[in-house]
């Protein structure tokens, strides 16, 4: 997991600086992720997740159950703490990426593996950044690759 939580200098009061958490959304990382998130007070906080709707549409449970279980557990933690879940992804972009990945898979495993990262980030990363800028969530929780892109786009430095 990675975390970006830069404090703005007094001269930059109007600069938007959410807490950004980069995670690996795998079923086995659910306990570790929930334990990490336990340090945050979600009461009244708007938290952007890498989902297109909440609850997550059933069609995604059929294609990527592990992803859905992970983000449902995170969403439950947020709402139980009084937070508000913001669905920061786009169903259209998810479906487009899934179609491209299916095409790559047909071409072969090595083609799929080589093209996976670019396929899932090319359109979705700019979307996540625009969503964050437009909706200004208090916290953003995305896969580490997406989180790093959004953090750089919002002016965070390492």
Secondary structure, DSSP 8 states (H G I E B T S, - for coil): -EEE-----GGGTTS---EEEEE---GGGHHHHHHHHTTS--TT-EEEES-SSSS--HHHHHH-HHHHHHHHHHHHHHHHTT-EEEE-S-HHHHHHHHHHHHHHHHH-HHHHHHHHHHHHHTTHHHHHHHHHHHH--SEEEEEHHHHHHHHHHTT---
